[in-house]
Every structure is written in structure tokens, then in C-alpha cells.
């Protein structure tokens, strides 16, 4: 076997072995019980469920790629961080002042085009917010923040 071909076969085998081995690293993909779900009008709930709940609730739909390392590590970390910042499954347990602040922040992030995350939209184009969805969130956010 030619030296270059031999190196390529060894490299491919090594990569395959490492790729297989990293699948054994456990990743937490859980959906704890919903403790205090957000109470909002149905149009708002529909937009939040379609575009926000996968990361910002205990109702995450874990796609197939969330089971394949190293992507699984990134997805699990992103969901954990997102739930830590804002969790619609705990919303009813937040103090009113926190709910108001979060409602303002939700609209700020949406208005700037930072939420839903562009990378999330690549795999979930149905989560893209239409102008009507954005208006639903803007109106709800203003009312929830006490700015209506």
C-alpha cells in the first residue's frame, strides 16, 4: 500500500473510532414537569410554542441530531442556558416585576432579529416569525410590560 494511502486509511479509522467513542459521553436531554406555564391568549401561545418553546420551556422537542455528538453537546448546552434565562414552563412562578422585564426583553430580542436564533432557524424554518407573529408578540409584550 502506498504511504499516502496508508496514512489516509489510518486517519479515517482513527476518526471513525473517535466519532464512535464520543457517542458514549452522556448528555442530559430532559423535560422536567411544567411547574407554572405562562397564561397568555391563544394567538400568543401559538407563536411562543412554534418559535420559542423548544429552547425556553420544559416542552423541548429533541430532534434526532440532539442525540449525535458533538452536536448533542451544543444543543443540550443551548437549551440549558435558554431555560436559565427564560423558561415559559416556570413563568407563572416568576414575580410580576420579572415577568414585565422578561416581556420587554422578549420583544427587544425579536425586534433586533436575535430571536429565534438564526442558527436554530436553519434547522427549523417553521419557527421563523412572520410579520403577523411579530405583531402578536409586540402587542402582548407591551401589554405584559405595562406599556400598552
N, CA, C and O of each residue as an XYZ file, in Angstrom:
592
protein
N       0.861     -1.173      0.000
C       0.000      0.000      0.000
C       0.906      1.236      0.000
O       1.910      1.281      0.712
N       0.543      2.222     -0.799
C       1.321      3.458     -0.882
C       1.272      4.181      0.454
O       0.255      4.137      1.146
N       2.392      4.866      0.833
C       2.444      5.557      2.129
C       1.305      6.558      2.337
O       0.749      6.628      3.433
N       0.948      7.327      1.317
C      -0.124      8.317      1.454
C      -1.455      7.615      1.684
O      -2.255      8.054      2.511
N      -1.693      6.542      0.967
C      -2.939      5.795      1.114
C      -3.018      5.158      2.501
O      -4.082      5.126      3.119
N      -1.885      4.652      2.981
C      -1.834      4.033      4.306
C      -2.157      5.063      5.391
O      -2.915      4.770      6.316
N      -1.591      6.254      5.284
C      -1.867      7.330      6.248
C      -3.346      7.711      6.200
O      -3.964      7.934      7.240
N      -3.911      7.785      4.996
C      -5.327      8.144      4.850
C      -6.221      7.091      5.501
O      -7.205      7.437      6.155
N      -5.893      5.816      5.331
C      -6.687      4.734      5.932
C      -6.585      4.795      7.456
O      -7.590      4.638      8.149
N      -5.391      5.018      7.975
C      -5.196      5.113      9.425
C      -5.960      6.319      9.978
O      -6.626      6.219     11.009
N      -5.861      7.461      9.286
C      -6.565      8.674      9.731
C      -8.074      8.462      9.725
O      -8.764      8.861     10.663
N      -8.582      7.838      8.675
C     -10.020      7.585      8.586
C     -10.472      6.645      9.697
O     -11.519      6.861     10.308
N      -9.692      5.610      9.960
C     -10.025      4.683     11.040
C      -9.999      5.354     12.404
O     -10.853      5.101     13.254
N      -9.007      6.212     12.599
C      -8.911      6.950     13.861
C     -10.112      7.864     14.045
O     -10.709      7.902     15.120
N     -10.465      8.600     12.999
C     -11.625      9.493     13.078
C     -12.910      8.717     13.327
O     -13.752      9.150     14.114
N     -13.066      7.595     12.677
C     -14.246      6.757     12.881
C     -14.298      6.249     14.318
O     -15.362      6.232     14.937
N     -13.166      5.843     14.838
C     -13.102      5.375     16.228
C     -13.417      6.476     17.219
O     -14.174      6.265     18.166
N     -12.834      7.661     17.006
C     -13.123      8.792     17.897
C     -14.586      9.209     17.800
O     -15.236      9.486     18.809
N     -15.096      9.250     16.562
C     -16.506      9.602     16.358
C     -17.436      8.641     17.075
O     -18.457      9.049     17.628
N     -17.083      7.376     17.065
C     -17.892      6.369     17.773
C     -17.750      6.516     19.281
O     -18.732      6.404     20.014
N     -16.529      6.767     19.744
C     -16.278      6.864     21.187
C     -17.000      8.054     21.814
O     -17.508      7.950     22.931
N     -17.050      9.182     21.107
C     -17.693     10.354     21.719
C     -19.195     10.177     21.854
O     -19.834     10.914     22.604
N     -19.765      9.225     21.150
C     -21.203      8.964     21.297
C     -21.524      8.405     22.678
O     -22.679      8.427     23.104
N     -20.513      7.906     23.376
C     -20.716      7.317     24.702
C     -20.764      8.361     25.813
O     -21.132      8.042     26.943
N     -20.393      9.612     25.504
C     -20.435     10.679     26.506
C     -21.903     11.031     26.756
O     -22.609     11.430     25.830
N     -22.366     10.885     28.005
C     -23.792     11.142     28.283
C     -24.145     12.630     28.166
O     -23.355     13.507     28.513
N     -25.334     12.874     27.674
C     -25.851     14.233     27.524
C     -27.244     14.275     28.148
O     -28.084     13.416     27.880
N     -27.473     15.278     28.976
C     -28.776     15.435     29.640
C     -29.761     16.075     28.668
O     -29.607     17.236     28.289
N     -30.763     15.317     28.274
C     -31.847     15.810     27.422
C     -33.151     15.502     28.141
O     -33.807     14.499     27.861
N     -33.515     16.362     29.056
C     -34.719     16.084     29.838
C     -35.758     17.172     29.636
O     -35.456     18.276     29.183
N     -36.962     16.837     29.979
C     -38.068     17.782     30.018
C     -38.735     17.636     31.377
O     -39.648     16.827     31.545
N     -38.272     18.429     32.354
C     -38.908     18.361     33.673
C     -40.391     18.724     33.565
O     -40.827     19.270     32.551
N     -41.151     18.426     34.592
C     -42.576     18.789     34.555
C     -42.765     20.307     34.432
O     -41.954     21.095     34.920
N     -43.842     20.684     33.778
C     -44.195     22.097     33.672
C     -44.737     22.516     35.033
O     -45.728     21.961     35.507
N     -44.094     23.484     35.655
C     -44.463     23.891     37.011
C     -45.526     24.989     37.017
O     -46.486     24.915     37.783
N     -45.363     25.997     36.176
C     -46.270     27.144     36.185
C     -46.253     27.789     34.796
O     -45.647     28.843     34.598
N     -46.921     27.147     33.845
C     -46.909     27.597     32.457
C     -47.423     29.021     32.331
O     -48.183     29.502     33.172
N     -47.000     29.679     31.274
C     -47.423     31.052     31.013
C     -48.899     31.069     30.612
O     -49.357     30.227     29.839
N     -49.614     32.019     31.138
C     -51.034     32.202     30.808
C     -51.132     33.389     29.859
O     -50.957     34.539     30.262
N     -51.413     33.092     28.597
C     -51.492     34.123     27.566
C     -52.627     33.789     26.610
O     -53.096     32.651     26.577
N     -53.074     34.776     25.828
C     -54.088     34.495     24.803
C     -53.582     33.424     23.825
O     -52.376     33.244     23.661
N     -54.502     32.731     23.193
C     -54.150     31.603     22.320
C     -53.242     32.005     21.170
O     -52.356     31.236     20.798
N     -53.435     33.196     20.591
C     -52.570     33.595     19.477
C     -51.128     33.766     19.937
O     -50.197     33.424     19.207
N     -50.939     34.292     21.140
C     -49.593     34.451     21.700
C     -49.007     33.073     22.009
O     -47.849     32.802     21.690
N     -49.799     32.215     22.625
C     -49.339     30.853     22.961
C     -48.882     30.120     21.701
O     -47.860     29.434     21.716
N     -49.630     30.262     20.623
C     -49.298     29.586     19.373
C     -47.941     30.049     18.841
O     -47.133     29.225     18.411
N     -47.689     31.337     18.866
C     -46.409     31.874     18.389
C     -45.276     31.414     19.302
O     -44.228     30.980     18.823
N     -45.482     31.507     20.606
C     -44.434     31.092     21.548
C     -44.106     29.610     21.388
O     -42.936     29.227     21.376
N     -45.133     28.783     21.266
C     -44.908     27.335     21.107
C     -44.134     27.034     19.822
O     -43.223     26.206     19.824
N     -44.492     27.693     18.748
C     -43.861     27.418     17.453
C     -42.425     27.927     17.372
O     -41.590     27.317     16.705
N     -42.132     29.037     18.043
C     -40.835     29.681     17.843
C     -39.933     29.736     19.070
O     -38.745     30.030     18.943
N     -40.473     29.459     20.254
C     -39.680     29.676     21.468
C     -39.574     28.463     22.393
O     -38.560     28.284     23.068
N     -40.600     27.644     22.424
C     -40.695     26.597     23.443
C     -39.603     25.533     23.361
O     -39.254     24.941     24.382
N     -39.056     25.275     22.177
C     -38.031     24.233     22.094
C     -36.831     24.541     22.980
O     -36.207     23.623     23.512
N     -36.508     25.787     23.145
C     -35.363     26.160     23.987
C     -35.789     26.757     25.328
O     -35.102     26.580     26.334
N     -36.906     27.455     25.342
C     -37.305     28.222     26.519
C     -38.487     27.613     27.268
O     -39.358     28.341     27.744
N     -38.526     26.289     27.377
C     -39.578     25.641     28.161
C     -39.134     24.228     28.516
O     -38.076     23.764     28.093
N     -39.961     23.566     29.293
C     -39.733     22.155     29.616
C     -40.466     21.256     28.624
O     -40.715     20.084     28.907
N     -40.809     21.805     27.468
C     -41.503     21.054     26.437
C     -40.659     20.982     25.163
O     -41.184     21.054     24.052
N     -39.359     20.841     25.339
C     -38.429     20.774     24.226
C     -38.688     19.533     23.383
O     -38.846     18.432     23.911
N     -38.730     19.720     22.085
C     -38.773     18.597     21.148
C     -37.320     18.331     20.758
O     -36.707     19.116     20.034
N     -36.781     17.219     21.245
C     -35.370     16.902     21.000
C     -35.252     16.218     19.638
O     -35.662     15.065     19.499
N     -34.699     16.903     18.625
C     -34.585     16.310     17.294
C     -33.501     15.234     17.239
O     -32.716     15.088     18.176
N     -33.462     14.500     16.163
C     -32.509     13.397     16.011
C     -31.074     13.850     16.213
O     -30.278     13.130     16.816
N     -30.730     15.040     15.714
C     -29.340     15.486     15.819
C     -28.939     15.845     17.246
O     -27.755     16.024     17.532
N     -29.923     15.952     18.148
C     -29.588     16.204     19.556
C     -29.119     14.921     20.245
O     -28.840     14.920     21.444
N     -29.036     13.838     19.485
C     -28.565     12.556     20.001
C     -27.233     12.133     19.385
O     -26.751     11.025     19.621
N     -26.645     13.034     18.589
C     -25.393     12.719     17.899
C     -24.317     13.705     18.345
O     -24.395     14.898     18.052
N     -23.314     13.196     19.053
C     -22.202     14.040     19.496
C     -21.349     14.412     18.284
O     -21.221     13.608     17.360
N     -20.778     15.576     18.267
C     -20.722     16.596     19.304
C     -21.881     17.596     19.256
O     -21.990     18.453     20.133
N     -22.748     17.496     18.242
C     -23.879     18.422     18.137
C     -24.774     18.310     19.370
O     -25.310     19.316     19.834
N     -24.940     17.113     19.902
C     -25.787     16.910     21.078
C     -25.312     17.752     22.258
O     -26.123     18.252     23.038
N     -24.008     17.905     22.382
C     -23.462     18.702     23.487
C     -23.865     20.169     23.329
O     -24.230     20.830     24.302
N     -23.796     20.665     22.106
C     -24.143     22.063     21.842
C     -25.631     22.315     22.052
O     -26.018     23.312     22.661
N     -26.457     21.414     21.548
C     -27.913     21.576     21.690
C     -28.301     21.548     23.166
O     -29.055     22.409     23.619
N     -27.801     20.580     23.916
C     -28.130     20.470     25.340
C     -27.671     21.701     26.102
O     -28.386     22.198     26.973
N     -26.472     22.200     25.776
C     -25.966     23.407     26.447
C     -26.833     24.617     26.119
O     -27.165     25.409     27.001
N     -27.198     24.757     24.846
C     -28.027     25.896     24.437
C     -29.386     25.870     25.127
O     -29.865     26.909     25.582
N     -30.010     24.705     25.210
C     -31.319     24.589     25.869
C     -31.182     24.911     27.357
O     -32.013     25.626     27.917
N     -30.148     24.391     27.991
C     -29.942     24.666     29.422
C     -29.765     26.162     29.672
O     -30.361     26.716     30.596
N     -28.950     26.812     28.850
C     -28.742     28.257     29.000
C     -30.032     29.032     28.729
O     -30.356     29.975     29.451
N     -30.759     28.638     27.696
C     -32.002     29.332     27.344
C     -33.028     29.207     28.463
O     -33.683     30.183     28.827
N     -33.163     28.004     29.003
C     -34.109     27.805     30.111
C     -33.692     28.614     31.332
O     -34.544     29.077     32.090
N     -32.397     28.788     31.525
C     -31.917     29.574     32.660
C     -32.252     31.052     32.543
O     -32.463     31.728     33.549
N     -32.300     31.551     31.314
C     -32.600     32.969     31.090
C     -34.104     33.239     31.080
O     -34.572     34.248     31.609
N     -34.852     32.318     30.468
C     -36.298     32.487     30.308
C     -36.907     31.108     30.133
O     -36.523     30.355     29.238
N     -37.867     30.783     31.001
C     -38.493     29.461     30.914
C     -40.002     29.636     31.037
O     -40.524     29.941     32.110
N     -40.688     29.438     29.920
C     -42.141     29.598     29.927
C     -42.834     28.570     30.807
O     -43.970     28.789     31.227
N     -42.180     27.465     31.092
C     -42.746     26.434     31.972
C     -42.684     26.834     33.444
O     -43.284     26.177     34.295
N     -41.969     27.899     33.741
C     -41.869     28.416     35.111
C     -42.424     29.829     35.223
O     -42.442     30.398     36.315
N     -42.869     30.395     34.133
C     -43.291     31.791     34.048
C     -44.259     32.177     35.171
O     -44.091     33.221     35.802
N     -45.262     31.349     35.417
C     -46.262     31.665     36.442
C     -45.671     31.767     37.837
O     -46.299     32.342     38.726
N     -44.487     31.228     38.051
C     -43.814     31.324     39.340
C     -42.894     32.529     39.461
O     -42.380     32.809     40.544
N     -42.681     33.244     38.360
C     -41.843     34.441     38.394
C     -42.611     35.582     39.054
O     -43.834     35.666     38.937
N     -41.896     36.449     39.738
C     -42.516     37.646     40.306
C     -42.999     38.544     39.164
O     -42.451     38.509     38.063
N     -44.026     39.344     39.437
C     -44.622     40.203     38.408
C     -43.584     41.120     37.766
O     -43.608     41.328     36.553
N     -42.692     41.657     38.553
C     -41.670     42.565     38.022
C     -40.750     41.825     37.040
O     -40.368     42.376     36.007
N     -40.401     40.589     37.364
C     -39.559     39.805     36.464
C     -40.311     39.483     35.176
O     -39.731     39.532     34.091
N     -41.594     39.154     35.289
C     -42.397     38.884     34.102
C     -42.420     40.114     33.185
O     -42.281     39.994     31.968
N     -42.596     41.292     33.784
C     -42.619     42.523     32.988
C     -41.285     42.753     32.283
O     -41.250     43.088     31.099
N     -40.194     42.571     33.016
C     -38.855     42.768     32.443
C     -38.607     41.767     31.309
O     -38.085     42.124     30.253
N     -38.987     40.515     31.547
C     -38.796     39.491     30.519
C     -39.657     39.766     29.287
O     -39.210     39.555     28.160
N     -40.876     40.231     29.494
C     -41.748     40.560     28.364
C     -41.107     41.653     27.504
O     -41.156     41.588     26.275
N     -40.514     42.643     28.144
C     -39.811     43.692     27.400
C     -38.619     43.119     26.636
O     -38.401     43.444     25.468
N     -37.853     42.263     27.311
C     -36.667     41.672     26.688
C     -37.037     40.769     25.517
O     -36.322     40.716     24.516
N     -38.156     40.062     25.647
C     -38.601     39.192     24.554
C     -38.782     40.032     23.293
O     -38.252     39.696     22.234
N     -39.531     41.122     23.415
C     -39.760     41.941     22.231
C     -38.461     42.572     21.726
O     -38.252     42.640     20.514
N     -37.592     43.032     22.615
C     -36.322     43.621     22.192
C     -35.516     42.625     21.349
O     -34.969     42.987     20.307
N     -35.449     41.378     21.806
C     -34.696     40.348     21.081
C     -35.342     40.045     19.723
O     -34.647     39.893     18.719
N     -36.658     39.960     19.704
C     -37.373     39.695     18.448
C     -37.208     40.873     17.499
O     -36.945     40.678     16.313
N     -37.359     42.091     18.003
C     -37.265     43.286     17.166
C     -35.887     43.412     16.526
O     -35.773     43.860     15.386
N     -34.849     43.024     17.242
C     -33.480     43.088     16.711
C     -33.162     41.909     15.786
O     -32.101     41.884     15.162
N     -34.076     40.929     15.694
C     -33.836     39.766     14.861
C     -32.907     38.745     15.498
O     -32.370     37.869     14.819
N     -32.724     38.864     16.804
C     -31.825     37.955     17.508
C     -32.525     36.695     18.014
O     -31.870     35.714     18.366
N     -33.846     36.724     18.049
C     -34.622     35.553     18.438
C     -35.762     35.387     17.446
O     -36.359     36.373     17.014
N     -36.063     34.159     17.086
C     -35.296     32.950     17.332
C     -33.905     33.053     16.701
O     -33.695     33.766     15.720
N     -32.971     32.320     17.293
C     -31.598     32.354     16.808
C     -31.532     31.964     15.335
O     -32.175     30.998     14.923
N     -30.763     32.702     14.540
C     -30.629     32.355     13.119
C     -30.173     30.909     12.889
O     -30.646     30.264     11.953
N     -29.271     30.390     13.715
C     -28.808     29.013     13.536
C     -29.946     28.019     13.811
O     -30.015     26.968     13.174
N     -30.829     28.345     14.746
C     -31.987     27.497     15.028
C     -32.916     27.478     13.814
O     -33.462     26.434     13.458
N     -33.088     28.627     13.189
C     -33.987     28.728     12.041
C     -33.497     27.923     10.839
O     -34.301     27.522      9.998
N     -32.192     27.683     10.748
C     -31.674     26.859      9.655
C     -32.278     25.457      9.695
O     -32.633     24.896      8.659
N     -32.389     24.903     10.890
C     -32.934     23.551     11.040
C     -34.446     23.559     11.286
O     -35.100     22.525     11.150
N     -34.997     24.708     11.643
C     -36.425     24.822     11.984
C     -37.040     26.035     11.284
O     -37.423     26.995     11.952
N     -37.140     26.013      9.969
C     -37.671     27.182      9.263
C     -39.105     27.524      9.643
O     -39.533     28.666      9.476
N     -39.854     26.547     10.153
C     -41.232     26.808     10.573
C     -41.294     27.679     11.823
O     -42.369     28.161     12.182
N     -40.168     27.889     12.488
C     -40.125     28.745     13.684
C     -39.918     30.212     13.324
O     -39.977     31.082     14.194
N     -39.676     30.488     12.048
C     -39.466     31.875     11.612
C     -40.728     32.689     11.908
O     -41.842     32.227     11.664
N     -40.549     33.875     12.423
C     -41.672     34.736     12.780
C     -42.138     35.544     11.573
O     -41.352     36.252     10.942
N     -43.412     35.429     11.268
C     -43.995     36.231     10.189
C     -44.232     37.637     10.737
O     -44.158     37.849     11.947
N     -44.517     38.600      9.857
C     -44.864     39.932     10.359
C     -46.057     39.891     11.323
O     -46.085     40.631     12.306
N     -47.033     39.035     11.045
C     -48.183     38.902     11.948
C     -47.780     38.337     13.303
O     -48.272     38.785     14.339
N     -46.880     37.346     13.294
C     -46.383     36.778     14.553
C     -45.648     37.839     15.361
O     -45.804     37.938     16.578
N     -44.849     38.622     14.661
C     -44.083     39.683     15.344
C     -45.033     40.700     15.979
O     -44.787     41.174     17.088
N     -46.106     41.030     15.285
C     -47.079     41.988     15.825
C     -47.793     41.407     17.045
O     -48.037     42.119     18.019
N     -48.126     40.123     16.995
C     -48.745     39.458     18.149
C     -47.820     39.569     19.352
O     -48.260     39.926     20.445
N     -46.542     39.266     19.155
C     -45.579     39.340     20.269
C     -45.356     40.773     20.734
O     -45.248     41.025     21.935
N     -45.286     41.722     19.790
C     -45.090     43.125     20.170
C     -46.242     43.618     21.034
O     -46.025     44.236     22.076
N     -47.458     43.346     20.601
C     -48.644     43.793     21.356
C     -48.705     43.132     22.725
O     -48.960     43.797     23.728
N     -48.473     41.826     22.766
C     -48.501     41.120     24.047
C     -47.400     41.623     24.964
O     -47.639     41.855     26.150
N     -46.205     41.793     24.432
C     -45.083     42.243     25.231
C     -45.348     43.625     25.833
O     -45.088     43.858     27.013
N     -45.858     44.514     25.027
C     -46.162     45.860     25.524
C     -47.199     45.809     26.631
O     -47.061     46.487     27.649
N     -48.239     45.007     26.434
C     -49.284     44.896     27.463
C     -48.731     44.253     28.731
O     -49.003     44.722     29.836
N     -47.954     43.176     28.574
C     -47.395     42.469     29.723
C     -46.383     43.321     30.481
O     -46.237     43.196     31.696
N     -45.681     44.197     29.742
C     -44.697     45.065     30.377
C     -45.341     46.315     30.972
O     -44.681     47.120     31.630
N     -46.641     46.458     30.725
C     -47.351     47.613     31.274
C     -47.224     48.854     30.417
O     -47.449     49.964     30.899
N     -46.859     48.683     29.129
C     -46.666     49.820     28.234
C     -47.828     50.050     27.281
O     -47.733     50.895     26.390
N     -48.927     49.313     27.451
C     -49.995     49.386     26.445
C     -50.806     50.631     26.502
O     -51.730     50.803     25.706
